[in-house]
């Protein structure tokens, strides 16, 4: 499956501030049961095959809508995505702050949920889905997607470019500052910062900072780009190795060692974040 997920760059300059990349998974027969790990990006998924996408949470299963996404999660839940049969999925990987202009709803309303776009009143993906199914190749599908997304951005007045600069600045700090210090140094209140993060990203700045740090460390683990866990912990601002393991378990549901060994997450298979 590692070689089946293909990524495609964003072409239109207007979309490059909002979308990280497009991706496609097309397999003639697939048996997949993968653990859903909290992501720092929202991926909008179009199911272009007849194979149902089934969400299992604590053993309870239900079929997902044709177009669906997962809001950001602030902790691991016992959730799995199950696929069996012919699979054709087209995805949009948004930047962490990039989903809001397309749905025009505070992204915090989607936190810790997997939702169909119809459920949240976002109509354009379901209207696009039949056209994407009928398209003859990936170039045509991406052209259809970009044309629609550009029209939404052109007519949207729902995005604060100032926040984008704040977001990038916070990420560049790499956890060297507490959120309260960051707010103070950049001349705005902590309350206003958290309000903006809940609106555009989907969770408080402090929580997102921890989630982002988890993903950075997880990537290092998967690439084996470290000598020992304690060094990794100190490099990314954890108090000690136990603090790192505790935070890792919060998002991955397991210890770093077990997580890498199990190799059961789509993040490990396709690197969609």
C-alpha positions as MATLAB code, in Angstrom:
seq = 'XXXXXXXXXXXXXXXXXXXXXXXXXXXXXXXXXXXXXXXXXXXXXXXXXXXXXXXXXXXXXXXXXXXXXXXXXXXXXXXXXXXXXXXXXXXXXXXXXXXXXXXXXXXXXXXXXXXXXXXXXXXXXXXXXXXXXXXXXXXXXXXXXXXXXXXXXXXXXXXXXXXXXXXXXXXXXXXXXXXXXXXXXXXXXXXXXXXXXXXXXXXXXXXXXXXXXXXXXXXXXXXXXXXXXXXXXXXXXXXXXXXXXXXXXXXXXXXXXXXXXXXXXXXXXXXXX';
ca = [
       0.000    0.000    0.000;
       2.988    2.267    0.486;
       3.262    2.702   -3.290;
      -0.465    3.070   -3.957;
      -1.039    6.490   -2.386;
       0.048    9.118   -4.890;
       0.435   12.792   -4.061;
      -0.160   15.639   -6.518;
       0.951   19.260   -6.107;
      -1.437   22.195   -6.010;
      -1.236   24.143   -9.271;
      -3.321   27.287   -8.798;
      -1.495   30.006   -6.793;
      -4.671   31.027   -4.945;
      -4.998   27.537   -3.466;
      -1.410   27.155   -2.320;
      -2.091   29.061    0.921;
      -4.842   26.634    1.893;
      -4.074   23.207    0.427;
      -0.914   21.214    1.057;
      -1.436   18.622   -1.692;
      -3.985   16.349   -3.363;
      -3.738   12.568   -3.137;
      -5.267    9.473   -4.660;
      -5.528    5.853   -3.547;
      -6.608    3.365   -6.184;
      -6.400   -0.383   -5.498;
      -8.253   -3.204   -7.265;
      -8.654   -5.152   -4.023;
      -7.754   -3.968   -0.570;
      -8.215   -5.256    2.947;
      -7.564   -2.379    5.301;
      -8.155   -1.974    9.015;
      -6.130    0.991   10.161;
      -5.965    2.980   13.330;
      -7.037    6.630   13.139;
      -4.330    8.761   14.726;
      -5.054   12.445   15.403;
      -3.782   14.490   12.470;
      -2.679   18.105   12.333;
      -4.322   18.529    8.926;
      -7.875   17.934    7.746;
      -8.114   15.529    4.806;
     -11.311   15.709    2.770;
     -11.936   12.285    1.207;
     -14.066   11.484   -1.847;
     -15.054    7.820   -2.052;
     -15.183    7.265   -5.822;
     -15.796    3.505   -5.687;
     -18.765    1.395   -4.566;
     -16.815    0.006   -1.618;
     -18.191    1.477    1.620;
     -15.836    3.221    4.026;
     -16.682    1.940    7.492;
     -15.790    3.731   10.719;
     -15.393    1.572   13.807;
     -15.304    3.316   17.197;
     -14.999    1.078   20.263;
     -16.420   -1.756   18.156;
     -19.480    0.176   16.952;
     -19.512    0.476   13.160;
     -21.263    2.764   10.701;
     -20.874    3.540    7.008;
     -19.385    6.935    6.217;
     -20.850    9.307    3.651;
     -19.460    9.468    0.107;
     -17.481   12.592    1.027;
     -16.187   12.884    4.581;
     -13.445   14.327    6.777;
     -12.082   14.027   10.260;
     -11.907   17.123   12.431;
      -8.752   17.563   14.471;
      -8.537   15.333   17.533;
      -7.084   16.351   20.880;
      -6.583   12.735   22.005;
      -6.486    9.182   20.694;
      -9.788    7.373   20.377;
     -10.240    3.687   19.673;
     -11.262    4.359   16.077;
     -10.462    2.449   12.896;
     -11.229    2.851    9.202;
     -12.200   -0.411    7.496;
     -12.131   -1.006    3.735;
     -12.644   -4.250    1.869;
     -12.750   -4.486   -1.919;
     -12.043   -2.126   -4.806;
     -10.940    1.226   -3.444;
     -10.718    4.564   -5.212;
     -10.306    7.548   -2.920;
      -9.424   11.097   -3.893;
      -8.239   13.358   -1.091;
      -7.475   16.987   -0.343;
      -4.907   17.566    2.395;
      -5.493   21.077    3.723;
      -3.005   23.085    5.701;
      -3.935   23.134    9.385;
      -5.515   26.584    8.987;
      -6.800   26.059    5.432;
     -10.126   24.242    5.800;
     -12.203   27.090    7.223;
     -12.665   29.229    4.063;
     -14.286   26.303    2.246;
     -16.832   25.413    4.934;
     -17.247   28.855    6.554;
     -17.891   27.326    9.969;
     -15.652   27.443   13.068;
     -13.512   24.341   12.668;
     -13.709   23.616   16.415;
     -17.275   22.411   15.778;
     -15.799   19.347   14.042;
     -13.267   18.438   16.748;
     -13.012   14.743   17.645;
     -15.549   13.759   14.970;
     -15.551   12.046   11.579;
     -18.277   13.745    9.549;
     -19.832   13.705    6.111;
     -19.816   17.044    4.325;
     -23.595   16.841    3.921;
     -23.911   16.541    7.717;
     -22.304   19.945    8.207;
     -24.190   21.642    5.379;
     -21.225   21.834    2.994;
     -22.778   21.054   -0.388;
     -20.096   21.507   -3.022;
     -18.161   18.238   -2.397;
     -21.243   16.066   -2.895;
     -22.137   17.992   -6.053;
     -18.610   17.414   -7.354;
     -18.462   13.708   -6.516;
     -20.387   12.412   -9.603;
     -18.205   14.512  -11.904;
     -15.056   13.191  -10.276;
     -16.281    9.609  -10.717;
     -16.994   10.168  -14.401;
     -13.656   11.875  -15.140;
     -11.351    9.754  -17.274;
      -8.058   10.362  -15.467;
      -6.432   12.019  -12.475;
      -5.529   15.165  -14.431;
      -9.205   15.728  -15.225;
     -10.237   15.073  -11.627;
      -7.689   17.520  -10.260;
      -8.748   20.144  -12.787;
     -12.388   19.782  -11.691;
     -11.379   20.090   -8.038;
      -9.138   23.106   -8.487;
     -11.664   24.983  -10.637;
     -14.346   24.595   -7.958;
     -12.053   25.400   -5.040;
     -10.715   28.523   -6.746;
     -14.256   29.819   -7.274;
     -14.970   29.372   -3.562;
     -11.855   31.314   -2.583;
     -12.505   34.095   -5.094;
     -15.970   34.672   -3.629;
     -14.992   34.102   -0.008;
     -14.429   36.908    2.474;
     -14.164   34.542    5.411;
     -10.425   34.366    5.983;
      -8.086   36.467    8.079;
      -4.646   36.556    6.428;
      -3.278   38.076    9.629;
      -4.042   34.809   11.397;
      -2.054   32.846    8.819;
       1.018   34.902    9.694;
       0.400   34.339   13.413;
      -0.008   30.604   12.851;
       3.232   30.281   10.886;
       5.083   32.336   13.484;
       3.861   30.081   16.290;
       4.908   26.921   14.424;
       8.323   28.433   13.779;
       8.818   28.829   17.531;
       9.068   24.999   17.748;
       7.718   24.920   21.307;
      10.455   27.216   22.605;
       7.805   29.508   24.127;
       4.740   28.955   26.264;
       1.544   30.078   24.525;
       1.086   32.886   27.051;
       4.625   34.142   26.359;
       4.041   33.943   22.617;
       0.857   36.007   22.941;
       2.544   38.623   25.081;
       5.579   38.966   22.818;
       3.394   39.390   19.731;
       1.030   41.952   21.233;
      -2.315   40.179   21.444;
      -4.303   38.577   24.217;
      -4.252   34.869   24.955;
      -8.061   34.847   24.769;
      -8.024   36.301   21.255;
      -5.341   33.847   20.131;
      -7.375   30.878   21.382;
     -10.513   32.258   19.719;
      -8.726   32.475   16.363;
      -7.227   29.001   16.693;
     -10.600   27.462   17.515;
     -12.133   29.203   14.514;
      -9.491   28.508   11.874;
      -7.642   25.405   13.145;
     -10.186   23.654   15.336;
      -8.558   23.560   18.767;
      -6.784   25.886   21.221;
      -3.273   27.007   20.322;
      -1.788   25.184   23.298;
      -3.379   21.875   22.266;
      -2.391   22.284   18.629;
       1.175   23.039   19.690;
       1.289   19.680   21.511;
      -0.283   17.873   18.553;
       2.211   19.453   16.157;
       5.111   18.467   18.410;
       3.778   14.890   18.550;
       3.755   14.682   14.742;
       7.253   16.115   14.452;
       8.549   13.527   16.924;
       6.570   10.750   15.256;
       8.192   11.573   11.917;
      11.599   11.371   13.541;
      10.687    7.980   14.982;
       9.493    6.628   11.648;
      12.640    7.837    9.912;
      14.742    6.506   12.806;
      16.431    9.915   12.868;
      17.507    9.835   16.524;
      19.892    7.942   18.787;
      17.685    7.413   21.850;
      14.258    8.497   23.071;
      15.626   10.742   25.783;
      17.528   12.796   23.190;
      14.385   13.115   21.088;
      12.425   14.205   24.143;
      14.881   16.923   25.135;
      15.315   18.161   21.549;
      11.592   18.958   21.371;
      11.128   20.546   24.750;
       9.773   17.691   26.859;
      10.753   17.690   30.519;
      12.079   14.150   30.304;
      11.532   10.834   28.529;
       8.455    9.962   30.607;
       6.836   13.283   29.701;
       7.469   12.469   26.031;
       6.008    8.954   26.320;
       2.944   10.227   28.205;
       2.258   12.871   25.538;
       2.852   10.344   22.759;
       0.342    7.917   24.272;
      -2.213   10.734   24.485;
      -2.244   11.018   20.688;
      -1.121    7.574   19.481;
      -2.779    5.415   22.121;
       0.470    3.532   22.666;
       4.145    3.932   23.494;
       6.525    5.100   20.743;
       8.125    1.661   20.523;
       4.830   -0.214   20.177;
       3.423    2.328   17.715;
       6.343    1.931   15.307;
       6.313   -1.857   15.652;
       2.563   -2.209   14.942;
       2.704   -0.088   11.761;
      -1.113    0.055   11.674;
      -1.760    3.752   11.010;
      -2.375    5.333    7.627;
       0.054    8.062    8.683;
       2.789    5.444    8.568;
       1.552    3.976    5.309;
       0.836    7.083    3.293;
       2.217   10.069    5.221;
      -0.918   12.173    4.756;
       0.005   14.831    7.302;
];
